[in-house]
């Protein structure tokens, strides 16, 4: 587990990124995903007294044809399984408190090993499971 960012690749395709809690940018901002990803994941660490300038975000229209999913593990342990397009498991790892995860493509499953509290972020609006998800047979 020595790496703070794990790239989960299979046959030249990046399926997911795992960010371990030890990841640090010290005093600054670092975006951890490429600029063209539909979900932008950044890590910000600032010292006491730092002020973020008042700002707002411009209305933008995005052409997004995929759903990426971001999880932050606040507490507990979550066994995470990554699947390729044929539902073959290509990677397994445990996520623990402070770790975060970005599903980029393919499938995934989770098994709660210790009671968890998770924060999940993905594109919306949500059309419901019957339209948004494909389940393994």
Secondary structure as the mmCIF struct_conf table of DSSP 4:
data_model
#
loop_
_struct_conf.conf_type_id
_struct_conf.id
_struct_conf.beg_label_comp_id
_struct_conf.beg_label_asym_id
_struct_conf.beg_label_seq_id
_struct_conf.end_label_comp_id
_struct_conf.end_label_asym_id
_struct_conf.end_label_seq_id
BEND BEND1 UNK A 4 UNK A 4
STRN STRN1 UNK A 5 UNK A 10
TURN_TY1_P TURN_TY1_P1 UNK A 11 UNK A 12
STRN STRN2 UNK A 13 UNK A 19
TURN_TY1_P TURN_TY1_P2 UNK A 21 UNK A 22
BEND BEND2 UNK A 26 UNK A 27
STRN STRN3 UNK A 28 UNK A 31
BEND BEND3 UNK A 33 UNK A 33
TURN_TY1_P TURN_TY1_P3 UNK A 35 UNK A 36
BEND BEND4 UNK A 37 UNK A 39
STRN STRN4 UNK A 42 UNK A 45
TURN_TY1_P TURN_TY1_P4 UNK A 48 UNK A 49
HELX_LH_PP_P HELX_LH_PP_P1 UNK A 52 UNK A 54
BEND BEND5 UNK A 66 UNK A 66
STRN STRN5 UNK A 69 UNK A 83
TURN_TY1_P TURN_TY1_P5 UNK A 85 UNK A 86
BEND BEND6 UNK A 87 UNK A 87
STRN STRN6 UNK A 89 UNK A 96
TURN_TY1_P TURN_TY1_P6 UNK A 97 UNK A 98
STRN STRN7 UNK A 100 UNK A 103
BEND BEND7 UNK A 105 UNK A 106
STRN STRN8 UNK A 107 UNK A 122
BEND BEND8 UNK A 124 UNK A 124
HELX_RH_AL_P HELX_RH_AL_P1 UNK A 129 UNK A 132
#
